[in-house]
Amino acid sequence: MSLSWPFIFILALFLQVVGAPQPAGELLDPEEKAKIEKEKNVEGRIKVYEAASKRMLKILETAVDQEDFQSVPENLKLWTSLLLKSLEDIESNLKTKKKSRALIKYEIEVRKAIANTESYKIRAPVEQQEVFDSCLAQAEKVRKRLVEILFQP
């Protein structure tokens, strides 16, 4: 019995470090959800959205690199859903006259993500080109709206 406790303890530590797998269809992982719910300031939530976007794009990049194109359409749709959700939060809660540093960084990250995703599109099967086009168009609309928010009078 005493030998099982260290094993359980090490296993518990490992699971905390690795994290539980994210259920399919979830925009935010449990840690990101907790941060969003806890964060009262929209600037802080923008940083969480940026991190979630980077995480999703890393998953997409890995799938493309491994030529696992079966999961790509769902990942693209989740990413654009995250962008739309973040835009909704930003539009309704960002009430500052000065330019938000977090929003500037987020817009730059979205612009880079769109460029990277366009390079993934080249490697994707023909039957997925429409999904890429649709998601990229939606992401570009979100990015343009972020720029409008940044440069509104």
C-alpha positions in Angstrom: 0.0 0.0 0.0 2.8 2.5 0.8 4.3 2.0 -2.6 1.1 3.0 -4.4 1.0 6.5 -2.8 4.1 7.8 -4.4 2.9 6.4 -7.7 -0.5 8.2 -7.3 1.2 11.4 -6.3 3.6 11.4 -9.3 0.7 10.5 -11.6 -1.4 13.4 -10.2 1.5 15.8 -10.7 2.0 14.6 -14.2 -1.7 15.1 -15.1 -1.5 18.7 -13.7 1.5 19.5 -15.8 0.2 17.9 -19.0 -3.4 19.0 -18.5 -6.5 17.2 -19.4 -7.2 16.9 -23.1 -9.5 19.5 -24.4 -13.0 18.2 -25.4 -13.7 18.6 -29.1 -15.8 21.7 -29.8 -14.6 23.7 -26.9 -13.3 27.2 -27.6 -11.4 27.6 -24.4 -9.6 25.0 -22.2 -10.6 24.9 -18.5 -7.7 27.1 -17.5 -8.5 29.8 -20.1 -12.2 29.7 -19.1 -11.3 30.3 -15.5 -9.1 33.2 -16.4 -11.8 34.7 -18.6 -14.4 34.4 -15.8 -12.0 35.8 -13.2 -10.8 38.7 -15.3 -12.9 41.8 -14.9 -10.8 43.9 -17.2 -11.3 43.4 -21.0 -7.5 44.0 -21.5 -6.8 40.9 -19.5 -9.4 38.9 -21.4 -7.9 40.0 -24.7 -4.6 38.4 -23.5 -6.4 35.2 -22.8 -8.0 35.2 -26.2 -4.6 35.8 -27.8 -3.1 32.8 -25.9 -6.1 30.6 -26.9 -5.7 31.6 -30.5 -2.1 30.7 -30.5 -2.8 27.4 -28.8 -5.5 26.6 -31.5 -3.1 27.5 -34.3 -0.4 25.3 -32.8 -2.8 22.4 -32.9 -3.7 23.3 -36.5 0.0 23.6 -37.5 0.7 20.2 -35.9 -2.1 18.6 -37.8 -0.9 20.0 -41.1 2.7 19.1 -40.4 1.6 15.5 -39.7 -0.7 15.6 -42.7 -3.7 14.8 -40.5 -6.1 16.9 -42.5 -9.2 15.1 -41.0 -9.1 17.4 -37.9 -8.3 20.6 -39.8 -11.8 21.8 -40.7 -13.1 21.5 -37.2 -9.9 23.3 -35.8 -10.4 26.1 -38.4 -14.0 26.5 -37.4 -13.2 26.6 -33.7 -10.5 29.2 -34.3 -12.8 31.5 -36.2 -15.5 31.0 -33.5 -13.0 32.1 -30.9 -12.1 35.2 -33.0 -15.8 36.0 -33.3 -16.4 35.5 -29.5 -13.4 37.7 -28.6 -14.6 40.4 -31.0 -18.0 40.4 -29.4 -16.4 40.8 -26.0 -14.1 43.5 -27.1 -16.8 45.5 -28.9 -19.1 45.4 -25.9 -16.5 46.0 -23.2 -13.6 48.1 -24.5 -14.5 51.6 -23.5 -11.2 53.4 -23.6 -10.1 56.4 -25.7 -6.5 55.5 -25.8 -5.3 52.6 -27.9 -5.3 49.3 -26.1 -1.8 47.6 -26.1 -3.4 44.2 -25.6 -5.7 44.8 -28.6 -2.7 46.0 -30.7 -0.9 42.8 -29.9 -4.0 40.7 -30.5 -4.5 42.2 -33.9 -0.9 41.6 -34.9 -1.2 37.9 -33.7 -4.4 37.5 -35.8 -2.7 39.0 -38.8 0.2 36.6 -38.5 -2.2 33.7 -37.9 -4.1 34.5 -41.1 -0.8 34.5 -43.1 0.3 31.2 -41.5 -3.1 29.6 -42.2 -3.0 30.7 -45.8 0.3 28.8 -46.1 -1.4 25.7 -44.6 -4.1 26.0 -47.2 -1.6 25.3 -49.9 -0.9 21.9 -48.4 -4.5 21.0 -47.7 -6.5 18.6 -49.9 -8.7 20.2 -52.6 -11.9 19.3 -50.8 -10.9 21.4 -47.8 -10.0 24.6 -49.8 -13.6 26.0 -49.4 -13.4 25.6 -45.6 -10.0 27.4 -45.6 -11.4 30.2 -47.8 -14.5 30.6 -45.6 -12.6 30.6 -42.3 -9.8 32.9 -43.6 -12.4 35.4 -44.9 -14.2 35.4 -41.5 -10.8 35.8 -39.7 -9.9 38.7 -42.0 -13.3 40.4 -41.2 -12.6 40.1 -37.5 -9.0 41.5 -38.0 -10.3 44.5 -40.0 -12.9 45.2 -37.3 -10.1 45.1 -34.7 -8.2 47.6 -36.7 -11.3 49.8 -36.9 -11.7 49.6 -33.1 -8.1 50.6 -32.7 -8.3 53.6 -35.0 -11.8 54.9 -34.3 -11.9 58.6 -33.5 
